[in-house]
Amino acid sequence: MPDTPSPHKSRTAALALAALGVVFGDIGTSPLYTLHEVFASHHPIPVNHDNVLGVLSLILWALILVVTVKYIAFVMRADNRGEGGIMALIALAGQQAGSDRRKQTFIMYAGIIGACMFYADGMITPAISVLSAVEGLEVASANPDLHALIIPITLAVLFGLFWMQHHGTSTVGKLFGPIMLLWFGSLAALGMASILQYPAILQALNPLHAIHFFTGNHWLAFVALGAVVLAVTGGEALYADMGHFGRTPIRLAWFGLVLPALVLNYFGQGALILRNPDAVKNPFYLLAPEWAVYPLVGLATLATVIASQAVISGAFSISRQALQLGYMPRMQVQHTSESEQGQIYLPRVNWGLMVMVMALVVGFGSSSNLAAAYGIAVTGDMVITTLLAALVFHSLWGWSWARTLSLAAVFLTVDLAFFGANVLKIPAGGWFPILIGVVVFTLMTTWKSGRALLYKRLEEQAMELEPFIEAIGAHPPTRVQGTAIFMTPNPAGVPHAMLHNLKHNKVLHEQVVLATVRIEDIPHVPEHERLAVEHLPHGFHRVRVSYGFKDEPDLPRDLERCARYGLKLDMMDSSFFIGKETLIPRKNSDMAFWREKLFVAMFRNADSVTHYFKLPPNRVVELGAQVTL
């Protein structure tokens, strides 16, 4: 009787299949354009035997060094309670900084730059992926009229992709794995068929060909790195999506299917180019027999939509994490699945991304032109990841500086070589991700600094809580039945809303709760650690509610759990009092005047506290106050 697979093995296999779409969609669609960009784009490499072998060797060893060694062997071990990604790495590195202000500042700015690069990548990836897939129609048909349809078809596919986001990806997501399994199987089959016609291409497995390519071409070889790096774009997704799938399924999918399929396809394209140098115009689609090109265009379009979906979902995830950690204003977060907490939809992020992606498609016009914009963001993120991971290796893992710097130097040598080669593409399109990075960096740092300044001003104007409570006991105002819950970021001071309520209504509830919400530098706060309740004299209570940066705040739900700490709260008999600040910028303050005005505009357009913390709208009282920054 055959052995029945264990539930653990079955679950691992299922997760590995699911990871094919979410984790490997981006890197899995790179064969559509990588070799074309090397040999037929803005800085084409001459097609000859040595150059083709050298480029293939570079691609192979880039996949091994960057994805296999850097991300899988090392960076994926630097997890924050099982979670990965740039925001998790910021939080993890920040925990090790302690009170070192310079280290904290470096980590904060490095992390923000990494997040900015992710957003830029999130705009370029859907544009170049879908456009390169649809461009296969030119290979499939000799009809010149089809060329004029490429941009409209691409825009229609992209609109459909962004429009469906509000429905969630749980249903479509079930198809991702099987479709990507077919995609990677097709990559491997097409590549293998071509290799069999030119087996000598397997010589490129030898890294000496990559070395000879550099020694023989020097500057041209360095320029070629700007296109070779396209083969590893998407490698950072292994770390970013680790929390969804775990290390083992991702490694299983990478070594069991993705890496072999990619290598076979790249080598197959190389064999085709050596047999027919004219194939550089589109070596991917020309691998297929004529009858298979149209089905391959359809499959490639599906694969690029899946790759784009993964990037869009990643943008939603990183936006919520940045929001929780205080780098972005509050915004509406919709859950699209009752069972999967990570499946969320952020309308502002979604439509903003769609507008930018469509503008890229129209503005650049072809995947070849877009490739010039692709690379800066990815390689910049790779550099930031190496720097932050090195801090974790030393501080958290206890590595010596010698060991840490030795490993970091190897990774940085590769990262900076790729980054330097992409700097050369700035005039041709590399300026775009830099522009997006500057804009997002300005917004995120302005929001972070503005919030700190606002809290500083509120603390300066706040009355100390303990003397206030003593005064209430000595000269009690009229106390009314029920509970008043005052939201305050400063648990040691009297909330402005409480003072305004006393001043205008001349009453105080018999039970007063000062609620402070804190976002911790960990993905999730266990339920038993979420609440801290302190009982104060004269019916006052201080409650701290803690969330992780991937938790979903629900204040009424968590406040009802205060009963286990001796504080019974009936939400139907409680009123939430919230300060509604009107901010006034002023010159010669702690922030530049233009940044204060920008912060005021962001503050005005932030989602309401009521909606964000899931407060019952009919139980909320907002009391206004003016704060001069």
Secondary structure, DSSP 4 states (H G I P E B T S, - for coil): -PPPPPHHHHHHHHHHHHHHHHTTHHHHTGGGTHHHHHHHSSSPPP--HHHHHHHHHHHHHHIIIIIIIIIIIIGGGS-BTTB-SHHHHHHHHHHHHTT-HHHHHHHHHHHHHHHHHHHHHHHHHHHHHHHHHHTHHHHH---THHHHHHHHHHHHHHHHHHHGGGG-SHHHHHHHHHHHHHHHHHHHHHHHHHHHH-GGGGGGGSTHHHHHHHHHHTHHHHHHHHHHGGGGTTTTHHHHTHHHH-HHHHHHHIIIIIHHHHHHHHHHHHHHHHH-GGGGGSTTGGGS-HHHHHHHHHHHHHHHHHHHHHHHHHHHHHHHHHHHTTSS-----EE--SS-TT-EE-HHHHHHHHHHHHHHHHHH-SHHHHHTTSSHHHHHHHHHHHHHHHHHHHHTT---HHHHHHHHHHHHHHHHHHHHHHHTTIIIIIHHHHHHHHHHHHHHHHHHHHHHHHHHHHHHHPPBHHHHHHHHHHS--EEEEEEEEEE-S-TTB--HHHHHHHHHH-EEEEEEEEEEEEE-SSS---GGGSEEEEE-STTEEEEEEEE-TTS---HHHHHGGGGGGT----GGGEEEEEEEEEEE--SSSSS-HHHHHHHHHHHHHSPPHHHHTT--GGGEEEEEEEEE-
